[in-house]
Amino acid sequence: MALIEVEQLRKTFRVPVRHSGRLSAVRTLLSREYRDVHAVEEASFSIQAGELVGYLGPNGAGKSTTLKMLTGILVPSSGSITVDGRVPHRQRSEHARSIGVVFGQRTQLWWDLPTIESFELLRHIYAIPAERWRSNLATFTELLELEPFLNTPVRQLSLGQRMRADLTAALLHDPRILFLDEPTIGLDVLARERIRGFLQHLHRDLGVTIILTTHDLGDIERLCQRVILIDHGLVIYDGALAALRTRLGRWRTLVIDLDELPPEPITIADAQVMRTEGLRVWLRFDREQITAAALIATVAAYYSIRDLTVEEPAIESIVHTIYANGIGHNTNL
């Protein structure tokens, strides 16, 4: 049985209808009209223990709502969820002690306390054995470089420091599952790389199951082999990131460095010259029409090559294509 099972999950919110104009406003106040907003609609997926899954979608797609149901914060309107054998909203206390949660825009630390005191309070809240707590804290202090700000009040931490502290707070009690909602939002390049490296360690070395929502597609490329795409509350893709590239990222680029400039402009069958800069040439080709190996052999037959690389399509362009054109619902590759 999968560690996480989601079947036909739905979440509908009733929101008041607002009318413009004084008379309409009075009518609305007296009658209180409502409309239903379907934040998540018939989502189904399963996640095995030890997976690191990217859960993607545009703003308003239902990502955060799904995570809140998985963590027990929200109650589903219909459908079913089991996480490690528990129904999150029915077994909230037990569930909370078995998972870690980080919401990028919120903190679970005490704002006016030194960071280390927040960690000490969490030791008591989760009833973590003292020796285990010290061991975990030492490990995370080293991996996330917490030492310089352990005695700094949380309100004085930079965003990158607070995110590292929040990750530590979410993991001190050894959860099997970590839910992350925009963990790198607003961070600079160095801070993002530090967080990504830490998450790789959790997944690869400690076997923590991680579900990650993010708008930073660099997180997905660096961390995830599997992605679930959601749009307007519906799962529109669930599968390997590599398969998504193959299916929707048909166009690849062969970048070649020549030994010398050819006497005439470069022309290659089955490829389009995108641009040239000195001895470097960019050739665009369709993976469904020709393989990279065949194209390289063709180029090498006519030109002297010093070096070459093959560039895959950017994940940003692939995701944009999906949301612009669609790929069909519940697609599994």
VODREN-62596 format. One record per residue (C-alpha): residue number from 0; residue in one letter; x, y, z. Coordinates in nm, 4 decimals. Layout:
VODREN-62596
+-----+---+----------+----------+----------+
!   k ! r !        X !        Y !        Z !
+-----+---+----------+----------+----------+
! NUM ! A !        X !        Y !        Z !
...
+-----+---+----------+----------+----------+
//
This chain:
VODREN-62596
+-----+---+----------+----------+----------+
!   k ! r !        X !        Y !        Z !
+-----+---+----------+----------+----------+
!   0 ! M !   0.0000 !   0.0000 !   0.0000 !
!   1 ! A !   0.1243 !   0.3498 !  -0.0864 !
!   2 ! L !   0.2284 !   0.5813 !   0.1942 !
!   3 ! I !  -0.0148 !   0.8479 !   0.0693 !
!   4 ! E !  -0.3431 !   0.7609 !  -0.1058 !
!   5 ! V !  -0.5738 !   1.0283 !  -0.2469 !
!   6 ! E !  -0.8992 !   0.9247 !  -0.4178 !
!   7 ! Q !  -1.1492 !   1.1563 !  -0.5885 !
!   8 ! L !  -1.0549 !   1.4398 !  -0.3540 !
!   9 ! R !  -1.2695 !   1.7513 !  -0.3669 !
!  10 ! K !  -1.2686 !   2.0763 !  -0.1722 !
!  11 ! T !  -1.5412 !   2.3332 !  -0.2301 !
!  12 ! F !  -1.5610 !   2.6699 !  -0.0577 !
!  13 ! R !  -1.8789 !   2.8761 !  -0.0310 !
!  14 ! V !  -1.7944 !   3.2417 !  -0.0829 !
!  15 ! P !  -2.0307 !   3.5401 !  -0.0656 !
!  16 ! V !  -2.1330 !   3.7066 !  -0.3908 !
!  17 ! R !  -2.0528 !   4.0771 !  -0.3863 !
!  18 ! H !  -2.2661 !   4.3175 !  -0.5870 !
!  19 ! S !  -2.1795 !   4.6725 !  -0.6817 !
!  20 ! G !  -2.4115 !   4.9624 !  -0.6078 !
!  21 ! R !  -2.5830 !   5.0655 !  -0.2842 !
!  22 ! L !  -2.9109 !   4.8821 !  -0.3473 !
!  23 ! S !  -2.7320 !   4.5665 !  -0.4505 !
!  24 ! A !  -2.5090 !   4.5891 !  -0.1430 !
!  25 ! V !  -2.8156 !   4.6130 !   0.0843 !
!  26 ! R !  -2.9786 !   4.3206 !  -0.0959 !
!  27 ! T !  -2.6586 !   4.1171 !  -0.0566 !
!  28 ! L !  -2.6399 !   4.1996 !   0.3166 !
!  29 ! L !  -2.9994 !   4.0835 !   0.3703 !
!  30 ! S !  -3.0020 !   3.7762 !   0.1465 !
!  31 ! R !  -2.6368 !   3.6672 !   0.1679 !
!  32 ! E !  -2.5991 !   3.5095 !  -0.1735 !
!  33 ! Y !  -2.3223 !   3.2548 !  -0.2079 !
!  34 ! R !  -2.1442 !   3.0737 !  -0.4858 !
!  35 ! D !  -1.9383 !   2.7565 !  -0.4804 !
!  36 ! V !  -1.5672 !   2.7685 !  -0.5666 !
!  37 ! H !  -1.4103 !   2.4303 !  -0.6445 !
!  38 ! A !  -1.0520 !   2.4589 !  -0.5221 !
!  39 ! V !  -0.9761 !   2.0889 !  -0.5745 !
!  40 ! E !  -1.1888 !   1.8658 !  -0.7941 !
!  41 ! E !  -1.1642 !   1.4865 !  -0.8110 !
!  42 ! A !  -0.7884 !   1.4703 !  -0.7583 !
!  43 ! S !  -0.6477 !   1.1186 !  -0.7326 !
!  44 ! F !  -0.2872 !   1.0091 !  -0.6856 !
!  45 ! S !  -0.0683 !   0.7893 !  -0.4683 !
!  46 ! I !   0.2831 !   0.8439 !  -0.3360 !
!  47 ! Q !   0.5180 !   0.5688 !  -0.2259 !
!  48 ! A !   0.7467 !   0.5884 !   0.0752 !
!  49 ! G !   1.0747 !   0.7583 !  -0.0083 !
!  50 ! E !   0.9501 !   0.9548 !  -0.3097 !
!  51 ! L !   1.0219 !   1.3236 !  -0.3668 !
!  52 ! V !   0.7301 !   1.4610 !  -0.5673 !
!  53 ! G !   0.6813 !   1.8071 !  -0.7142 !
!  54 ! Y !   0.3195 !   1.9267 !  -0.6933 !
!  55 ! L !   0.2860 !   2.2075 !  -0.9464 !
!  56 ! G !   0.0266 !   2.4489 !  -1.0741 !
!  57 ! P !  -0.0430 !   2.8176 !  -1.1354 !
!  58 ! N !  -0.1780 !   3.0471 !  -0.8658 !
!  59 ! G !  -0.5235 !   2.9327 !  -0.7592 !
!  60 ! A !  -0.4811 !   2.5834 !  -0.9048 !
!  61 ! G !  -0.5408 !   2.4094 !  -0.5701 !
!  62 ! K !  -0.1862 !   2.3216 !  -0.4615 !
!  63 ! S !  -0.1917 !   2.4732 !  -0.1137 !
!  64 ! T !  -0.5483 !   2.3555 !  -0.0543 !
!  65 ! T !  -0.4404 !   1.9985 !  -0.1309 !
!  66 ! L !  -0.1469 !   2.0238 !   0.1081 !
!  67 ! K !  -0.3719 !   2.1592 !   0.3823 !
!  68 ! M !  -0.6024 !   1.8588 !   0.3421 !
!  69 ! L !  -0.3057 !   1.6202 !   0.3426 !
!  70 ! T !  -0.1803 !   1.7744 !   0.6663 !
!  71 ! G !  -0.5241 !   1.7758 !   0.8312 !
!  72 ! I !  -0.5689 !   2.1533 !   0.8421 !
!  73 ! L !  -0.8681 !   2.1389 !   0.6055 !
!  74 ! V !  -1.1475 !   1.8808 !   0.5841 !
!  75 ! P !  -1.2244 !   1.7496 !   0.2338 !
!  76 ! S !  -1.5685 !   1.8144 !   0.0904 !
!  77 ! S !  -1.5669 !   1.4607 !  -0.0508 !
!  78 ! G !  -1.3282 !   1.1858 !  -0.1499 !
!  79 ! S !  -1.0729 !   1.0163 !   0.0707 !
!  80 ! I !  -0.7181 !   1.0682 !   0.2006 !
!  81 ! T !  -0.4956 !   0.8319 !   0.3924 !
!  82 ! V !  -0.1457 !   0.9317 !   0.4969 !
!  83 ! D !   0.0663 !   0.6586 !   0.6564 !
!  84 ! G !  -0.2547 !   0.4741 !   0.7460 !
!  85 ! R !  -0.4229 !   0.7792 !   0.9004 !
!  86 ! V !  -0.7099 !   1.0011 !   0.7925 !
!  87 ! P !  -0.5505 !   1.3422 !   0.8537 !
!  88 ! H !  -0.8531 !   1.5482 !   0.9602 !
!  89 ! R !  -0.9863 !   1.2718 !   1.1872 !
!  90 ! Q !  -0.6585 !   1.1930 !   1.3623 !
!  91 ! R !  -0.5112 !   1.5423 !   1.3743 !
!  92 ! S !  -0.3039 !   1.5085 !   1.6907 !
!  93 ! E !  -0.1458 !   1.1751 !   1.5978 !
!  94 ! H !  -0.0988 !   1.2918 !   1.2390 !
!  95 ! A !   0.0712 !   1.6180 !   1.3407 !
!  96 ! R !   0.3261 !   1.4246 !   1.5465 !
!  97 ! S !   0.4180 !   1.2098 !   1.2454 !
!  98 ! I !   0.4671 !   1.4682 !   0.9714 !
!  99 ! G !   0.6722 !   1.7803 !   0.9123 !
! 100 ! V !   0.5220 !   2.0892 !   0.7503 !
! 101 ! V !   0.6810 !   2.4087 !   0.6197 !
! 102 ! F !   0.4742 !   2.6871 !   0.4654 !
! 103 ! G !   0.7070 !   2.9386 !   0.3032 !
! 104 ! Q !   0.5011 !   3.2420 !   0.4004 !
! 105 ! R !   0.4404 !   3.1358 !   0.7617 !
! 106 ! T !   0.6597 !   3.0278 !   1.0496 !
! 107 ! Q !   0.6045 !   2.7813 !   1.3332 !
! 108 ! L !   0.8709 !   2.9537 !   1.5414 !
! 109 ! W !   0.8031 !   3.1927 !   1.8287 !
! 110 ! W !   0.8599 !   3.5428 !   1.6927 !
! 111 ! D !   1.0195 !   3.7084 !   1.9958 !
! 112 ! L !   1.2183 !   3.4129 !   2.1275 !
! 113 ! P !   1.5741 !   3.3200 !   2.0335 !
! 114 ! T !   1.5731 !   3.0480 !   1.7695 !
! 115 ! I !   1.7194 !   2.7856 !   2.0033 !
! 116 ! E !   1.4352 !   2.8419 !   2.2520 !
! 117 ! S !   1.1786 !   2.7688 !   1.9816 !
! 118 ! F !   1.3574 !   2.4410 !   1.9193 !
! 119 ! E !   1.3527 !   2.3634 !   2.2909 !
! 120 ! L !   0.9793 !   2.4320 !   2.3133 !
! 121 ! L !   0.9199 !   2.1971 !   2.0200 !
! 122 ! R !   1.1143 !   1.9263 !   2.2039 !
! 123 ! H !   0.8532 !   1.9390 !   2.4804 !
! 124 ! I !   0.5545 !   1.9730 !   2.2456 !
! 125 ! Y !   0.6555 !   1.6644 !   2.0486 !
! 126 ! A !   0.7933 !   1.4814 !   2.3522 !
! 127 ! I !   1.1240 !   1.4191 !   2.1754 !
! 128 ! P !   1.3736 !   1.2266 !   2.3899 !
! 129 ! A !   1.6480 !   1.4671 !   2.4984 !
! 130 ! E !   1.9335 !   1.2674 !   2.3478 !
! 131 ! R !   1.7534 !   1.2306 !   2.0151 !
! 132 ! W !   1.6708 !   1.6019 !   2.0113 !
! 133 ! R !   2.0336 !   1.6983 !   2.0747 !
! 134 ! S !   2.1538 !   1.4622 !   1.8030 !
! 135 ! N !   1.9044 !   1.5932 !   1.5463 !
! 136 ! L !   1.9748 !   1.9537 !   1.6356 !
! 137 ! A !   2.3507 !   1.8988 !   1.5989 !
! 138 ! T !   2.2996 !   1.7391 !   1.2576 !
! 139 ! F !   2.0744 !   2.0154 !   1.1266 !
! 140 ! T !   2.2940 !   2.2866 !   1.2772 !
! 141 ! E !   2.5863 !   2.1542 !   1.0762 !
! 142 ! L !   2.3968 !   2.0874 !   0.7514 !
! 143 ! L !   2.2041 !   2.4151 !   0.7522 !
! 144 ! E !   2.4712 !   2.6305 !   0.9189 !
! 145 ! L !   2.2477 !   2.7429 !   1.2051 !
! 146 ! E !   2.5173 !   2.8213 !   1.4617 !
! 147 ! P !   2.5535 !   3.1958 !   1.3831 !
! 148 ! F !   2.1888 !   3.2714 !   1.4610 !
! 149 ! L !   2.0762 !   3.0111 !   1.7176 !
! 150 ! N !   2.0607 !   3.2822 !   1.9864 !
! 151 ! T !   1.9050 !   3.5467 !   1.7601 !
! 152 ! P !   1.5327 !   3.6268 !   1.8047 !
! 153 ! V !   1.3278 !   3.4878 !   1.5183 !
! 154 ! R !   1.1968 !   3.8342 !   1.4262 !
! 155 ! Q !   1.5553 !   3.9427 !   1.3494 !
! 156 ! L !   1.6350 !   3.6549 !   1.1134 !
! 157 ! S !   1.6704 !   3.7060 !   0.7407 !
! 158 ! L !   1.4263 !   3.5155 !   0.5213 !
! 159 ! G !   1.6915 !   3.2572 !   0.4344 !
! 160 ! Q !   1.7842 !   3.2069 !   0.7992 !
! 161 ! R !   1.4194 !   3.1742 !   0.9015 !
! 162 ! M !   1.3551 !   2.9145 !   0.6319 !
! 163 ! R !   1.6495 !   2.7075 !   0.7538 !
! 164 ! A !   1.5192 !   2.7364 !   1.1095 !
! 165 ! D !   1.1673 !   2.6374 !   0.9981 !
! 166 ! L !   1.3035 !   2.3286 !   0.8213 !
! 167 ! T !   1.4851 !   2.2312 !   1.1396 !
! 168 ! A !   1.1711 !   2.2854 !   1.3472 !
! 169 ! A !   0.9721 !   2.0624 !   1.1097 !
! 170 ! L !   1.2232 !   1.7776 !   1.1336 !
! 171 ! L !   1.3367 !   1.7635 !   1.4967 !
! 172 ! H !   1.0784 !   1.4934 !   1.5780 !
! 173 ! D !   1.1916 !   1.2606 !   1.2911 !
! 174 ! P !   0.8823 !   1.2709 !   1.0681 !
! 175 ! R !   0.8567 !   1.0184 !   0.7840 !
! 176 ! I !   0.6865 !   1.2723 !   0.5586 !
! 177 ! L !   0.7700 !   1.6361 !   0.4907 !
! 178 ! F !   0.5193 !   1.8712 !   0.3255 !
! 179 ! L !   0.6745 !   2.1845 !   0.1771 !
! 180 ! D !   0.4756 !   2.4771 !   0.0407 !
! 181 ! E !   0.7009 !   2.7240 !  -0.1462 !
! 182 ! P !   1.0102 !   2.6611 !   0.0711 !
! 183 ! T !   1.2424 !   2.8751 !  -0.1449 !
! 184 ! I !   1.0098 !   3.1669 !  -0.2174 !
! 185 ! G !   1.1903 !   3.5004 !  -0.1942 !
! 186 ! L !   1.5311 !   3.3473 !  -0.1234 !
! 187 ! D !   1.8523 !   3.4552 !  -0.2937 !
! 188 ! V !   2.0522 !   3.2143 !  -0.5100 !
! 189 ! L !   2.2865 !   3.1026 !  -0.2312 !
! 190 ! A !   2.0036 !   3.0397 !   0.0147 !
! 191 ! R !   1.8036 !   2.8432 !  -0.2461 !
! 192 ! E !   2.1003 !   2.6194 !  -0.3211 !
! 193 ! R !   2.1575 !   2.5541 !   0.0486 !
! 194 ! I !   1.7921 !   2.4527 !   0.0968 !
! 195 ! R !   1.7953 !   2.2333 !  -0.2163 !
! 196 ! G !   2.1111 !   2.0551 !  -0.1046 !
! 197 ! F !   1.9571 !   1.9888 !   0.2355 !
! 198 ! L !   1.6385 !   1.8462 !   0.0825 !
! 199 ! Q !   1.8461 !   1.6178 !  -0.1373 !
! 200 ! H !   2.0201 !   1.4908 !   0.1767 !
! 201 ! L !   1.6859 !   1.4252 !   0.3504 !
! 202 ! H !   1.5533 !   1.2333 !   0.0534 !
! 203 ! R !   1.8639 !   1.0450 !  -0.0544 !
! 204 ! D !   2.0334 !   0.9710 !   0.2774 !
! 205 ! L !   1.7481 !   0.9677 !   0.5305 !
! 206 ! G !   1.4652 !   0.8352 !   0.3105 !
! 207 ! V !   1.2190 !   1.1112 !   0.4041 !
! 208 ! T !   0.9165 !   1.1271 !   0.1738 !
! 209 ! I !   0.8808 !   1.4844 !   0.0456 !
! 210 ! I !   0.5890 !   1.6562 !  -0.1282 !
! 211 ! L !   0.6942 !   1.9930 !  -0.2644 !
! 212 ! T !   0.4873 !   2.2759 !  -0.4096 !
! 213 ! T !   0.6809 !   2.5571 !  -0.5714 !
! 214 ! H !   0.6734 !   2.8250 !  -0.8389 !
! 215 ! D !   1.0516 !   2.7955 !  -0.8738 !
! 216 ! L !   1.0956 !   2.5389 !  -1.1491 !
! 217 ! G !   1.4652 !   2.5269 !  -1.0637 !
! 218 ! D !   1.3574 !   2.3415 !  -0.7471 !
! 219 ! I !   1.1770 !   2.0837 !  -0.9601 !
! 220 ! E !   1.4644 !   2.0323 !  -1.2025 !
! 221 ! R !   1.7141 !   1.9962 !  -0.9193 !
! 222 ! L !   1.5084 !   1.7784 !  -0.6858 !
! 223 ! C !   1.2189 !   1.5912 !  -0.8483 !
! 224 ! Q !   1.1991 !   1.2949 !  -1.0798 !
! 225 ! R !   0.8194 !   1.2822 !  -1.0582 !
! 226 ! V !   0.5764 !   1.5709 !  -1.0914 !
! 227 ! I !   0.2018 !   1.6105 !  -1.0463 !
! 228 ! L !   0.0499 !   1.9038 !  -1.2344 !
! 229 ! I !  -0.2800 !   2.0491 !  -1.1195 !
! 230 ! D !  -0.4901 !   2.3154 !  -1.2907 !
! 231 ! H !  -0.8315 !   2.4481 !  -1.1840 !
! 232 ! G !  -0.8442 !   2.1769 !  -0.9195 !
! 233 ! L !  -0.7838 !   1.8910 !  -1.1650 !
! 234 ! V !  -0.4761 !   1.6700 !  -1.1991 !
! 235 ! I !  -0.3673 !   1.7088 !  -1.5622 !
! 236 ! Y !  -0.0402 !   1.5161 !  -1.5440 !
! 237 ! D !   0.1154 !   1.2659 !  -1.3060 !
! 238 ! G !   0.4409 !   1.1056 !  -1.4067 !
! 239 ! A !   0.8125 !   1.1350 !  -1.4608 !
! 240 ! L !   0.9673 !   1.4715 !  -1.5311 !
! 241 ! A !   1.1836 !   1.3063 !  -1.7989 !
! 242 ! A !   0.8744 !   1.1679 !  -1.9746 !
! 243 ! L !   0.7148 !   1.5111 !  -1.9648 !
! 244 ! R !   1.0207 !   1.6552 !  -2.1352 !
! 245 ! T !   1.0137 !   1.3829 !  -2.3998 !
! 246 ! R !   0.6449 !   1.4247 !  -2.4720 !
! 247 ! L !   0.6190 !   1.8030 !  -2.4781 !
! 248 ! G !   0.9801 !   1.9136 !  -2.5159 !
! 249 ! R !   1.0312 !   1.7923 !  -2.8718 !
! 250 ! W !   1.2798 !   2.0623 !  -2.9651 !
! 251 ! R !   1.6376 !   2.0193 !  -2.8445 !
! 252 ! T !   1.9476 !   2.2265 !  -2.9178 !
! 253 ! L !   2.2891 !   2.1042 !  -3.0278 !
! 254 ! V !   2.5591 !   2.3561 !  -2.9394 !
! 255 ! I !   2.8831 !   2.3028 !  -3.1316 !
! 256 ! D !   3.2224 !   2.4738 !  -3.1094 !
! 257 ! L !   3.4061 !   2.4601 !  -3.4422 !
! 258 ! D !   3.7810 !   2.4486 !  -3.4925 !
! 259 ! E !   3.7566 !   2.7115 !  -3.7669 !
! 260 ! L !   3.4995 !   2.9230 !  -3.9460 !
! 261 ! P !   3.3550 !   2.7498 !  -4.2548 !
! 262 ! P !   3.3849 !   2.9355 !  -4.5877 !
! 263 ! E !   3.0064 !   2.9337 !  -4.6356 !
! 264 ! P !   2.7076 !   2.9628 !  -4.3964 !
! 265 ! I !   2.6303 !   2.6386 !  -4.2148 !
! 266 ! T !   2.3360 !   2.4366 !  -4.3469 !
! 267 ! I !   2.2400 !   2.1007 !  -4.1950 !
! 268 ! A !   1.9506 !   1.8773 !  -4.2987 !
! 269 ! D !   1.6966 !   1.8128 !  -4.0190 !
! 270 ! A !   1.8290 !   2.1057 !  -3.8100 !
! 271 ! Q !   1.7851 !   2.4809 !  -3.8004 !
! 272 ! V !   2.0667 !   2.7211 !  -3.7265 !
! 273 ! M !   1.9332 !   2.9366 !  -3.4434 !
! 274 ! R !   2.2344 !   3.1640 !  -3.4061 !
! 275 ! T !   2.6121 !   3.1813 !  -3.4308 !
! 276 ! E !   2.8657 !   3.3597 !  -3.2134 !
! 277 ! G !   3.2196 !   3.3326 !  -3.3481 !
! 278 ! L !   3.2999 !   2.9616 !  -3.3662 !
! 279 ! R !   2.9942 !   2.8582 !  -3.1637 !
! 280 ! V !   2.6764 !   2.7477 !  -3.3431 !
! 281 ! W !   2.3318 !   2.6626 !  -3.2023 !
! 282 ! L !   2.1339 !   2.4022 !  -3.4004 !
! 283 ! R !   1.7680 !   2.3375 !  -3.3145 !
! 284 ! F !   1.6279 !   1.9927 !  -3.3965 !
! 285 ! D !   1.3160 !   1.7818 !  -3.3427 !
! 286 ! R !   1.3820 !   1.4738 !  -3.1305 !
! 287 ! E !   1.1024 !   1.2924 !  -3.3159 !
! 288 ! Q !   1.2744 !   1.3448 !  -3.6508 !
! 289 ! I !   1.6401 !   1.2826 !  -3.5683 !
! 290 ! T !   1.8451 !   1.1679 !  -3.2718 !
! 291 ! A !   2.1228 !   1.3766 !  -3.1226 !
! 292 ! A !   2.3751 !   1.1075 !  -3.2189 !
! 293 ! A !   2.2650 !   1.1100 !  -3.5835 !
! 294 ! L !   2.2768 !   1.4893 !  -3.5995 !
! 295 ! I !   2.6240 !   1.4971 !  -3.4446 !
! 296 ! A !   2.7455 !   1.2432 !  -3.7014 !
! 297 ! T !   2.6036 !   1.4569 !  -3.9840 !
! 298 ! V !   2.7680 !   1.7732 !  -3.8547 !
! 299 ! A !   3.1015 !   1.5971 !  -3.7967 !
! 300 ! A !   3.1008 !   1.4708 !  -4.1553 !
! 301 ! Y !   3.1156 !   1.8288 !  -4.2896 !
! 302 ! Y !   3.2775 !   2.0354 !  -4.0152 !
! 303 ! S !   3.5689 !   2.0044 !  -3.7734 !
! 304 ! I !   3.4234 !   2.0068 !  -3.4191 !
! 305 ! R !   3.6194 !   2.1069 !  -3.1088 !
! 306 ! D !   3.3426 !   2.0533 !  -2.8534 !
! 307 ! L !   2.9649 !   2.0074 !  -2.8297 !
! 308 ! T !   2.6735 !   1.9867 !  -2.5872 !
! 309 ! V !   2.3061 !   1.8963 !  -2.6188 !
! 310 ! E !   2.0612 !   2.1298 !  -2.4397 !
! 311 ! E !   1.7229 !   2.0004 !  -2.3283 !
! 312 ! P !   1.4159 !   2.2279 !  -2.3456 !
! 313 ! A !   1.3665 !   2.4451 !  -2.0381 !
! 314 ! I !   1.1076 !   2.3085 !  -1.7968 !
! 315 ! E !   0.9503 !   2.6564 !  -1.7871 !
! 316 ! S !   0.8603 !   2.6375 !  -2.1560 !
! 317 ! I !   0.7160 !   2.2872 !  -2.1150 !
! 318 ! V !   0.4929 !   2.3842 !  -1.8241 !
! 319 ! H !   0.3825 !   2.6973 !  -2.0078 !
! 320 ! T !   0.2828 !   2.4790 !  -2.3049 !
! 321 ! I !   0.0788 !   2.2537 !  -2.0786 !
! 322 ! Y !  -0.1151 !   2.5353 !  -1.9190 !
! 323 ! A !  -0.1649 !   2.7131 !  -2.2511 !
! 324 ! N !  -0.2738 !   2.4110 !  -2.4569 !
! 325 ! G !  -0.3501 !   2.1268 !  -2.2148 !
! 326 ! I !  -0.2418 !   1.7634 !  -2.2454 !
! 327 ! G !  -0.5592 !   1.5861 !  -2.1337 !
! 328 ! H !  -0.6683 !   1.5024 !  -1.7802 !
! 329 ! N !  -0.5197 !   1.2278 !  -1.5636 !
! 330 ! T !  -0.2349 !   1.1625 !  -1.8061 !
! 331 ! N !   0.0143 !   0.9025 !  -1.6871 !
! 332 ! L !   0.3445 !   0.8443 !  -1.8688 !
+-----+---+----------+----------+----------+
//
